[in-house]
Amino acid sequence: MTKDEGEMDFLDIFGQLDDPRIERKKLHPMPEILLLTLCAVICGAESWDDMELFGKSL
């Protein structure tokens, strides 16, 4: 499936946010962290530890 002109997906939209982290400390792009967090919460994650386990299980 291709995107229609002007259509944006989750990573496009959240990729526009300013990332306040120190550049040299970034291990993962901010939009990917936000997407993983959203998916983890939808799947029942209730803590940061749950989100970490969810991310490591992928």
C-alpha positions as CSV (number, residue, x, y, z in Angstrom):
1,M,0.0,0.0,0.0
2,T,1.3,3.4,-0.9
3,K,0.7,6.7,0.8
4,D,-1.5,9.3,-1.0
5,E,0.1,12.7,-1.6
6,G,0.0,14.7,1.6
7,E,-0.8,11.7,3.8
8,M,1.4,11.2,6.9
9,D,1.8,8.3,9.1
10,F,2.7,8.1,12.8
11,L,6.5,8.2,12.3
12,D,6.1,11.2,10.0
13,I,4.0,13.2,12.4
14,F,6.1,12.5,15.5
15,G,9.3,12.9,13.6
16,Q,8.5,16.6,13.5
17,L,8.7,16.9,17.3
18,D,11.8,18.5,18.8
19,D,14.0,15.9,20.5
20,P,15.4,17.5,23.8
21,R,17.9,14.7,24.3
22,I,21.7,15.2,24.1
23,E,22.7,14.1,20.5
24,R,25.5,11.8,21.6
25,K,23.2,9.9,24.0
26,K,20.6,9.0,21.5
27,L,20.4,5.3,20.9
28,H,17.0,5.2,19.2
29,P,15.0,7.8,17.2
30,M,12.3,9.6,19.2
31,P,9.4,8.6,16.9
32,E,10.3,4.9,17.2
33,I,10.4,5.2,21.0
34,L,7.0,6.9,21.0
35,L,5.5,4.2,18.7
36,L,6.9,1.4,20.8
37,T,5.4,3.1,23.9
38,L,2.0,3.5,22.3
39,C,2.0,-0.1,21.2
40,A,3.1,-1.3,24.6
41,V,0.3,0.6,26.4
42,I,-2.3,-0.7,23.9
43,C,-1.0,-4.2,24.7
44,G,-1.4,-3.7,28.5
45,A,1.9,-2.3,29.7
46,E,1.4,-0.4,32.9
47,S,4.9,0.6,33.9
48,W,8.3,1.5,32.4
49,D,9.5,-2.1,33.1
50,D,6.5,-3.5,31.2
51,M,7.4,-1.2,28.2
52,E,11.0,-2.3,28.3
53,L,10.0,-6.0,28.3
54,F,7.6,-5.3,25.4
55,G,10.3,-3.6,23.4
56,K,12.8,-6.4,24.1
57,S,10.3,-9.0,23.0
58,L,10.1,-7.6,19.5
